[in-house]
Amino acid sequence: MAARLTSDVLAIPEFPEGEEYVEKPSSKVRSVPKFSLRELLATKLTGGETPEFARNMANRLWAMMMGRGVVHPLDAHHAANPPSHPELLEGLGESFQQSGFDTRSFLRELALSETYQRSSIAPAKVDPSTIAAESFAVANMKGLSPEQLLHSLLEATGSQGVFEKQVEDALKEDAEAWAELSADAEKLAAARDAKKAERVKEFITLFGSTPGRPEGEFQASLPQSLFLANNPALVEWLEPQPDNLTTRLIAVDDPADVGRMAYLSVLSRQPEDEEISLLAEHLQSRDDRRAAIVEFVWSLVASAEFRLNH
């Protein structure tokens, strides 16, 4: 038998029936074949003989960092859809291959590049509508992945501990099961991990890409908007809790200091003077300062600036 990979024909050895495995498959033992086509394919793809593979992978990593591929859409990597910058793609593929397909090193180089560090704001006197996304002249905005968004929400609001408590409270809902788990530390730890993974999976499912939406295009779905508007878990993250962001802000009197602390915690930047003025007006207009600060923090985490990489 033989398999074709680009211009090469790969020989696949044949074994007598019953001698195909080093470790035969069974209900208790994972099989180990004497020959693995998958292993051969992996060796060939990364062996320097298939530059197309190196370019394709480099393009995907570039898109992950830059919000768009040099070849776009990513799955349309063929002659009828040429790269926007052929020499760049060639160089990226060669660099990735020469590194031994060192993903961490390659991503580091992209992060240190001028292209990645560009702002999404167009230069003065330049009409943003005239800047093509494929030019990479400014940063292309892209939504955070569901995992990134969840981690960012918990980190920005200081609610990792609250999330852990929500997981434990969910386990306590079954009093009989909780009593059994409490008597076994190992089982309790495993149950916590499983419940946490379940909650994370629910979030990832909710904030995953909308089916049918073009790659790279972002638009919040109705369930996502409803989650940010009134989901009980998010509401609890925003309510004053021991040492979370809302609690720290309530303890600060000066609106300017409240604004600076909040903007740095949530958006990683200093607020503008107009934003400080609007915050001061908001706090003065409400009799319940605690509720006003909760609303303010919510407005930041529900903003496009927080949700999008820009």
C-alpha positions as CSV (number, residue, x, y, z in Angstrom):
1,M,0.0,0.0,0.0
2,A,1.0,3.6,-0.4
3,A,-0.2,7.1,0.5
4,R,0.5,10.4,-1.3
5,L,1.7,13.5,0.4
6,T,2.4,16.4,-2.0
7,S,4.7,14.9,-4.6
8,D,6.0,12.0,-2.4
9,V,4.6,8.5,-2.3
10,L,4.9,7.1,1.3
11,A,5.3,3.4,1.6
12,I,3.0,1.8,4.2
13,P,4.3,-1.6,5.5
14,E,2.0,-4.6,5.6
15,F,2.0,-7.1,8.4
16,P,0.6,-10.6,8.6
17,E,-2.8,-10.8,10.2
18,G,-2.4,-10.8,14.0
19,E,1.0,-9.2,13.9
20,E,0.0,-5.6,13.3
21,Y,0.5,-4.5,17.0
22,V,3.3,-4.2,19.5
23,E,0.4,-4.2,22.1
24,K,-2.8,-5.8,20.9
25,P,-6.1,-3.9,21.6
26,S,-8.2,-5.1,24.5
27,S,-10.7,-3.7,26.9
28,K,-8.0,-3.1,29.5
29,V,-4.9,-2.2,27.3
30,R,-4.5,0.6,24.8
31,S,-3.3,-0.8,21.5
32,V,0.2,0.1,20.2
33,P,0.5,-0.5,16.4
34,K,3.9,-1.4,14.9
35,F,3.3,1.3,12.3
36,S,1.4,4.6,12.6
37,L,0.4,6.5,9.5
38,R,-0.4,9.5,11.7
39,E,3.1,9.5,13.2
40,L,4.6,9.2,9.7
41,L,2.4,12.1,8.5
42,A,3.5,14.3,11.5
43,T,7.1,13.5,10.8
44,K,6.8,14.4,7.1
45,L,4.9,17.6,7.7
46,T,7.5,18.9,10.2
47,G,10.5,17.6,8.4
48,G,11.2,20.5,6.1
49,E,9.7,18.8,3.0
50,T,6.3,20.5,3.1
51,P,6.7,24.3,3.3
52,E,3.0,24.6,2.6
53,F,2.3,23.2,6.1
54,A,4.7,25.6,7.7
55,R,3.0,28.6,5.9
56,N,-0.5,27.4,6.8
57,M,0.3,27.0,10.5
58,A,2.2,30.3,10.6
59,N,-0.8,32.0,9.0
60,R,-3.1,30.5,11.6
61,L,-0.9,31.8,14.5
62,W,-0.6,35.2,12.8
63,A,-4.5,35.3,12.6
64,M,-4.8,34.4,16.3
65,M,-2.5,37.3,17.2
66,M,-3.6,39.9,14.6
67,G,-7.3,39.1,14.2
68,R,-6.9,38.2,10.6
69,G,-4.8,35.9,8.5
70,V,-2.4,36.9,5.7
71,V,-4.5,34.4,3.9
72,H,-8.1,34.9,4.8
73,P,-10.4,33.1,5.5
74,L,-8.0,30.6,7.1
75,D,-9.6,27.5,5.7
76,A,-9.4,29.0,2.1
77,H,-5.6,28.6,1.8
78,H,-5.3,27.8,-1.9
79,A,-4.1,29.3,-5.2
80,A,-7.5,31.0,-5.9
81,N,-7.2,32.9,-2.6
82,P,-3.7,34.5,-2.6
83,P,-2.1,36.0,0.5
84,S,-2.4,39.7,1.0
85,H,1.4,39.9,1.6
86,P,3.1,36.9,-0.2
87,E,6.6,37.7,0.9
88,L,5.5,38.1,4.5
89,L,3.8,34.7,4.5
90,E,6.9,33.1,3.0
91,G,9.1,34.6,5.7
92,L,6.7,33.6,8.4
93,G,6.6,30.0,7.2
94,E,10.4,29.8,6.9
95,S,10.9,31.3,10.4
96,F,8.4,28.9,12.0
97,Q,9.9,25.9,10.3
98,Q,13.5,26.9,11.1
99,S,12.5,27.3,14.8
100,G,11.5,23.6,14.8
101,F,7.9,24.7,14.9
102,D,8.5,26.3,18.3
103,T,5.0,27.9,18.8
104,R,5.9,29.8,22.0
105,S,9.0,31.4,20.4
106,F,7.0,32.2,17.2
107,L,4.1,33.9,19.1
108,R,6.7,35.9,21.1
109,E,8.2,37.3,17.9
110,L,4.7,38.2,16.7
111,A,3.9,39.9,20.0
112,L,7.1,42.0,19.8
113,S,6.4,43.1,16.2
114,E,5.3,46.6,15.3
115,T,2.3,45.2,13.5
116,Y,0.9,43.5,16.7
117,Q,1.6,46.7,18.8
118,R,-0.3,49.0,16.5
119,S,-3.4,50.7,17.8
120,S,-6.8,50.2,16.2
121,I,-7.2,54.0,16.0
122,A,-6.4,55.4,12.6
123,P,-3.8,58.1,12.4
124,A,-4.9,61.7,12.4
125,K,-6.5,63.0,9.2
126,V,-6.9,59.4,7.9
127,D,-10.5,58.1,7.3
128,P,-10.7,54.7,9.0
129,S,-13.1,53.5,6.3
130,T,-10.3,53.8,3.7
131,I,-8.0,51.4,5.7
132,A,-8.4,47.8,4.4
133,A,-8.4,45.1,7.1
134,E,-5.9,43.1,5.1
135,S,-3.4,45.9,5.1
136,F,-2.7,45.5,8.9
137,A,-2.0,49.3,8.8
138,V,-3.9,49.5,12.1
139,A,-4.8,46.7,14.6
140,N,-7.8,44.7,13.6
141,M,-10.3,44.4,16.5
142,K,-11.2,40.9,17.5
143,G,-13.3,39.4,20.3
144,L,-11.7,37.7,23.2
145,S,-12.1,33.9,23.2
146,P,-14.6,32.6,25.7
147,E,-11.8,31.3,27.9
148,Q,-10.1,34.7,27.8
149,L,-13.4,36.6,28.5
150,L,-14.2,34.4,31.5
151,H,-10.7,34.8,33.0
152,S,-10.7,38.5,32.3
153,L,-14.1,39.0,33.9
154,L,-13.0,37.2,37.1
155,E,-9.7,39.0,37.2
156,A,-11.1,42.4,36.5
157,T,-13.8,42.2,39.1
158,G,-11.6,40.4,41.6
159,S,-14.2,37.6,41.8
160,Q,-12.2,34.4,41.4
161,G,-13.0,33.5,45.0
162,V,-16.7,34.2,44.4
163,F,-16.6,31.9,41.4
164,E,-15.1,29.1,43.5
165,K,-17.8,29.7,46.1
166,Q,-20.5,29.4,43.5
167,V,-19.0,26.1,42.4
168,E,-19.1,24.8,46.0
169,D,-22.6,26.1,46.6
170,A,-23.8,24.2,43.5
171,L,-22.3,21.0,45.0
172,K,-24.1,21.7,48.3
173,E,-27.5,21.7,46.6
174,D,-27.5,17.9,46.9
175,A,-27.2,17.6,50.7
176,E,-26.8,13.8,50.7
177,A,-24.0,13.9,48.0
178,W,-22.3,16.8,49.8
179,A,-22.2,14.9,53.1
180,E,-20.5,12.0,51.3
181,L,-18.1,14.2,49.5
182,S,-17.2,16.2,52.7
183,A,-16.0,12.9,54.3
184,D,-13.5,12.3,51.5
185,A,-11.0,15.1,50.6
186,E,-9.9,13.4,47.4
187,K,-13.5,12.9,46.2
188,L,-14.4,16.5,47.2
189,A,-11.5,17.9,45.2
190,A,-12.4,15.9,42.2
191,A,-16.0,17.0,42.4
192,R,-15.0,20.6,42.7
193,D,-12.8,20.3,39.6
194,A,-15.6,18.6,37.6
195,K,-18.2,21.2,38.6
196,K,-15.8,24.0,37.8
197,A,-15.1,22.5,34.4
198,E,-18.9,22.2,33.9
199,R,-19.4,25.9,34.6
200,V,-16.5,26.9,32.4
201,K,-17.9,24.7,29.6
202,E,-21.3,26.4,29.9
203,F,-19.6,29.8,29.5
204,I,-17.5,28.7,26.6
205,T,-20.6,27.3,24.8
206,L,-22.5,30.5,25.4
207,F,-19.8,32.8,24.2
208,G,-18.5,30.7,21.4
209,S,-18.7,31.9,17.8
210,T,-22.2,32.3,16.3
211,P,-22.7,29.5,13.8
212,G,-22.7,30.8,10.2
213,R,-21.0,34.1,11.1
214,P,-18.0,34.9,8.9
215,E,-14.7,34.2,10.5
216,G,-13.2,37.3,12.3
217,E,-16.5,39.1,12.3
218,F,-17.8,39.8,15.8
219,Q,-21.4,40.5,16.9
220,A,-22.8,39.6,20.3
221,S,-25.8,37.2,20.3
222,L,-29.0,37.8,22.3
223,P,-28.1,35.1,24.9
224,Q,-24.6,36.7,25.4
225,S,-26.2,40.2,25.8
226,L,-28.7,38.8,28.3
227,F,-25.8,37.2,30.3
228,L,-24.0,40.5,30.6
229,A,-27.3,42.2,31.4
230,N,-28.7,40.1,34.3
231,N,-27.1,36.7,34.7
232,P,-27.2,35.8,38.4
233,A,-23.5,34.6,38.4
234,L,-22.3,37.9,36.9
235,V,-24.5,39.9,39.3
236,E,-22.9,38.2,42.2
237,W,-19.4,38.9,40.8
238,L,-20.3,42.6,40.7
239,E,-21.9,42.8,44.1
240,P,-19.6,43.9,47.0
241,Q,-17.7,40.8,48.2
242,P,-14.6,40.5,50.4
243,D,-11.8,42.4,48.6
244,N,-13.4,42.4,45.2
245,L,-13.2,45.5,42.9
246,T,-16.6,46.8,43.9
247,T,-15.7,46.7,47.6
248,R,-12.4,48.5,47.0
249,L,-14.1,51.2,45.0
250,I,-16.8,51.8,47.6
251,A,-14.1,52.5,50.1
252,V,-12.7,55.4,48.0
253,D,-14.3,58.8,48.3
254,D,-12.8,60.8,45.4
255,P,-14.6,60.1,42.1
256,A,-11.4,60.7,40.2
257,D,-9.6,58.0,42.3
258,V,-12.6,55.7,41.8
259,G,-12.4,56.2,38.1
260,R,-8.6,55.6,37.9
261,M,-8.8,52.4,40.0
262,A,-11.7,51.0,38.0
263,Y,-10.3,51.9,34.5
264,L,-6.9,50.4,35.4
265,S,-8.5,47.2,36.8
266,V,-10.9,46.6,34.0
267,L,-9.6,48.3,30.9
268,S,-5.9,48.6,31.7
269,R,-5.7,52.3,31.0
270,Q,-6.1,55.7,32.7
271,P,-9.6,57.3,32.2
272,E,-9.9,60.5,30.2
273,D,-11.1,63.7,31.9
274,E,-14.5,63.5,30.3
275,E,-14.9,59.9,31.6
276,I,-14.1,61.1,35.1
277,S,-16.6,63.9,34.8
278,L,-19.4,61.5,33.7
279,L,-18.6,59.2,36.6
280,A,-18.7,62.1,39.1
281,E,-22.1,63.1,37.7
282,H,-23.3,59.5,37.9
283,L,-22.3,59.1,41.5
284,Q,-23.9,62.4,42.5
285,S,-27.1,61.6,40.8
286,R,-27.7,58.4,42.8
287,D,-28.8,58.3,46.5
288,D,-27.4,54.7,46.8
289,R,-23.7,55.1,46.1
290,R,-23.1,51.3,46.4
291,A,-25.6,50.6,43.7
292,A,-24.1,53.4,41.6
293,I,-20.7,51.9,41.8
294,V,-22.0,48.4,40.9
295,E,-23.7,49.9,37.8
296,F,-20.4,51.7,36.9
297,V,-18.3,48.5,37.1
298,W,-21.0,46.7,35.1
299,S,-20.8,49.3,32.4
300,L,-17.1,48.8,32.0
301,V,-17.1,44.9,31.8
302,A,-20.1,45.0,29.4
303,S,-18.4,47.5,27.1
304,A,-17.0,46.8,23.7
305,E,-13.6,48.0,24.8
306,F,-13.5,45.2,27.4
307,R,-14.8,42.5,25.1
308,L,-12.6,43.3,22.1
309,N,-8.9,43.1,21.6
310,H,-7.9,46.3,20.0
